[in-house]
Amino acid sequence: MGRIFETRKATMFRRWDRMSKQFARIGKDIAIAVKSGGPIAENNPALRRVIQNARALNMPKDKIEAAIKRASGQGAEAYEEILYEGYAPNGVAVLVQTATDNPTRTVANLRSHFSHLGGSLGSSGSVGFAFKHMGVFRLNPAGIDPESLELDLIDHGLEEMGESTGEKNEPQLLIRCGFQDFGHMQRALEERGITPVSAEVEYIATNPMSLPEDKATQALELVDRLEQDDDVQKVFHNLA
């Protein structure tokens, strides 16, 4: 019985730790969005996107409002967005999106992560060519006619549309557009009364690579370690 309790407690702590990291990253996203476009969500598409994503993670409304207020005040933390490139073991290309108040610390930590797990941190442009910068929207399919919506969105930059699943294996519609069309797509969905489950800007591998399970696991160990770093917002790779 004691062992079962300890296992449940460990699982609960891991869930709390994961949620804490997600909320911290959302807080940085809010700070960056407010700095670039102001604290009024109606006038700031980037902030609207972050708020939608915060709600999808069940971040409490008061925490969202507090983060916006902090980002609007004097002495608010200023984060610099920097994209780092490198290779995980077995030639897997990796992009690491960071938000940092100390780039010297961040690059030192990333170099340590890469070298410790058999990868290498590269220079700007070393792997970026293997990815496409895209807007990615995930929708609840309930009440949506996919064929009709697809036709409606083609004029707003739609490039890809298909079925997907969420973190809890719930069905979703996945919509992708070019990065430059993100705002057009966001506005088109809003005009149709559709609130995305999440709206992100992501780097999508143009030619995903396949590896045997043991080699893929080596690469994913580095991805996992990078994702645990406090300065890292997202990690993208070209592993299928």
JOTAZI-V723778 format. One record per helix or strand of 3 or more residues. SS is the DSSP state (helix for helix, strand for strand). FROM is the first residue (numbers start at 0). TO is the last residue. Records with the same first field share a line. If there is no record, write none. Layout:
# JOTAZI-V723778
SS->FROM-TO + FROM-TO
This chain:
# JOTAZI-V723778
helix->1-36 + 40-42 + 44-55 + 60-71 + 88-90 + 102-115 + 127-129 + 145-155 + 178-190 + 212-227
strand->79-87 + 91-99 + 130-138 + 157-164 + 170-177 + 197-204 + 231-236
